[in-house]
């Protein structure tokens, strides 16, 4: 379970709850939050267990909401930081869309 708190109101990019796959040449805005090995993703607003600079404040248009996997421009597969102390980040368990 992700316990992210939003202390200020701001307009976030839309989340696509129907995104069950990712497209090669597009960002991913679905709600998947588990990695290929079954680890739970870390909240983007959290700096624990892994400190990082991919925060909603630094990337306001990337849809960094809760602990959802994301595929940023130029990246190949959606990924996330994990809640596992031994694994900083991992690709997410999301299939590629059929072309």
Residue pairs with C-beta under 8 A, 6 or more apart in sequence:
2 33
2 40
2 41
2 43
2 66
2 67
3 43
4 43
4 44
4 45
4 46
4 66
4 67
5 45
6 45
10 56
10 60
12 56
12 63
12 65
13 29
13 61
13 62
13 63
13 65
14 29
14 63
15 29
15 30
15 31
15 63
15 65
15 68
16 29
16 30
16 31
17 30
17 31
18 30
19 28
19 29
19 30
19 31
19 32
20 30
20 94
20 95
21 94
21 95
21 96
21 97
21 98
22 28
22 30
22 71
22 77
22 78
22 94
22 95
22 96
22 97
23 96
23 97
24 76
24 96
24 99
26 71
27 62
27 63
27 70
27 71
27 72
27 73
28 69
28 70
28 71
28 78
28 94
29 63
29 68
29 70
30 68
30 69
30 78
30 94
31 68
32 68
32 69
32 78
32 92
32 93
32 94
33 40
33 41
33 66
33 67
33 68
33 69
33 80
33 92
34 40
34 41
34 69
34 92
34 93
35 41
35 69
35 79
35 80
35 82
35 87
35 90
35 91
35 92
35 93
36 90
36 91
36 92
36 93
37 87
37 90
38 93
39 82
39 83
39 84
39 87
39 90
40 67
40 82
40 83
41 67
41 68
41 69
41 80
41 81
41 82
41 83
41 92
42 48
42 49
42 50
42 67
42 80
42 81
42 82
42 83
43 66
43 67
44 54
44 55
44 56
44 64
44 65
44 66
44 67
44 70
44 81
45 55
45 56
45 64
49 83
49 84
49 85
50 81
50 82
50 88
50 89
52 81
54 62
54 64
54 81
55 64
56 62
56 64
56 65
59 72
62 70
62 72
63 70
64 70
67 80
68 80
69 78
69 79
69 80
69 92
69 94
70 78
70 79
70 80
71 77
71 78
71 79
77 91
77 92
77 94
77 96
78 91
78 92
78 94
79 89
79 90
79 91
79 92
80 89
80 90
80 92
81 88
81 89
82 88
82 89
82 90
